[in-house]
């Protein structure tokens, strides 16, 4: 059988054991600083795979792969700690499993890459990394809450513009390709067999960044905007609710374990507060008012009266009003996480139920996932709820403004809102995320932040001037076609390389016996 040809170019001496573990230490540190958490350094996301590939390629697989998986699992667990994700058996198991899965591209490079030839090895790792992100982001229970490389690159808005063409998963390919090209130069030095791929990669990266900057410079938010207002329960209303329940509203998220009589006692003052702030926002010039997720907490039997009141407030104040509530049901699943949009004439324009309840934390039945869209004088308005926006496919909607009522906790809020902001770039609409106990932000269709409020310290009405006209993007039109194509190519290539590896192992003993005769 034909053997794999050695690399062309100058030979490279094997690094010392001490140097290998320095590479590993640097890779681990960079990985822990790019987990999609509160303390990320964007460039660390590029350094981590470069150093980790270098370490594992020069280390025996039985040592390298456990070490690599230890880094990827530790990074996932650190993300969980940084963002104070509630620890349940499901979330702990899920995050640890994520860490293992995100180590698979490294295993593919170490076990199969040497048989792929130079072009194949340059592509295998980034394609596998992109495919893993895509599969987990589309079909996994946690979506892109953890592991999406694009989420680590928020300061590089120009770089992220190309996700409007390819979708967010291609950022993983771009970073991964930088790691494999960097390692090729590391292995072969300034030989032309390394410099040519490096030049091609540098050209593509420059095109992405320069093209993104041109896109940012060629578009402005414009003068055609609408004043929106975000409303949270006031601190006084939350304190009163806490006094009734004996715990904070984060402690009564399980409708099945909540005293229904306490819900009714707390609901009256809470609704008074929310509708009072809504009227104040209208007096302040807001034409669209949006509440945060679960802002209202009401019993099912009181729900109709609550909707009539919302309709009257929208009608009396000539506004579009997006209310959000957790409705307590008498029977399982005991809760419904939903929003309702009312027009200036009081008509109810949509009812939407959260399509992606958080696994292990929210027990209610998911909605059907059909994102509502209505035409208004302020563009086409649409709505998803909080965790729904962690699934990029849910954002494929023909809208001008997407509203995302959210509910978080202090450690999670800023990061979670920034992640949702990626949907604006990808799909070409403005995005308004009104967040309880986190960070509210409005973004234009290029992902530029227009206005923000730290709702952990400020519970007052928050205003933003939001563009009313979006623009379609290739990604919003074709969806994840690029990711599906990369996944198909990765699967086919992996099968071929695995078969080639098996043939090589089977032939080795035969060749050995033939040489002893």
HELIX and SHEET records of a PDB file:
HELIX    1   1 UNK A   17  UNK A   32  1                                  16    
HELIX    2   2 UNK A   44  UNK A   57  1                                  14    
HELIX    3   3 UNK A   61  UNK A   82  1                                  22    
HELIX    4   4 UNK A   89  UNK A  101  1                                  13    
HELIX    5   5 UNK A  104  UNK A  112  1                                   9    
HELIX    6   6 UNK A  113  UNK A  115  5                                   3    
HELIX    7   7 UNK A  117  UNK A  139  1                                  23    
HELIX    8   8 UNK A  149  UNK A  153  5                                   5    
HELIX    9   9 UNK A  157  UNK A  160  1                                   4    
HELIX   10  10 UNK A  163  UNK A  166  1                                   4    
HELIX   11  11 UNK A  170  UNK A  188  1                                  19    
HELIX   12  12 UNK A  192  UNK A  217  1                                  26    
HELIX   13  13 UNK A  235  UNK A  245  1                                  11    
HELIX   14  14 UNK A  249  UNK A  252  5                                   4    
HELIX   15  15 UNK A  255  UNK A  257  5                                   3    
HELIX   16  16 UNK A  260  UNK A  283  1                                  24    
HELIX   17  17 UNK A  300  UNK A  302  5                                   3    
HELIX   18  18 UNK A  303  UNK A  317  1                                  15    
HELIX   19  19 UNK A  386  UNK A  390  5                                   5    
HELIX   20  20 UNK A  392  UNK A  395  5                                   4    
HELIX   21  21 UNK A  410  UNK A  427  1                                  18    
HELIX   22  22 UNK A  474  UNK A  478  1                                   5    
HELIX   23  23 UNK A  481  UNK A  514  1                                  34    
SHEET    1   A 5 UNK A 296  UNK A 299  0                                        
SHEET    2   A 5 UNK A 320  UNK A 328  1                                        
SHEET    3   A 5 UNK A 288  UNK A 291  1                                        
SHEET    4   A 5 UNK A 225  UNK A 231  1                                        
SHEET    5   A 5 UNK A 462  UNK A 467 -1                                        
SHEET    1   B 4 UNK A 296  UNK A 299  0                                        
SHEET    2   B 4 UNK A 320  UNK A 328  1                                        
SHEET    3   B 4 UNK A 335  UNK A 342 -1                                        
SHEET    4   B 4 UNK A 348  UNK A 353 -1                                        
SHEET    1   C 6 UNK A 372  UNK A 376  0                                        
SHEET    2   C 6 UNK A 379  UNK A 385 -1                                        
SHEET    3   C 6 UNK A 401  UNK A 407  1                                        
SHEET    4   C 6 UNK A 430  UNK A 433  1                                        
SHEET    5   C 6 UNK A 439  UNK A 443 -1                                        
SHEET    6   C 6 UNK A 449  UNK A 454 -1                                        
SHEET    1   D 4 UNK A 372  UNK A 376  0                                        
SHEET    2   D 4 UNK A 379  UNK A 385 -1                                        
SHEET    3   D 4 UNK A 401  UNK A 407  1                                        
SHEET    4   D 4 UNK A 435  UNK A 436  1                                        
END                                                                             
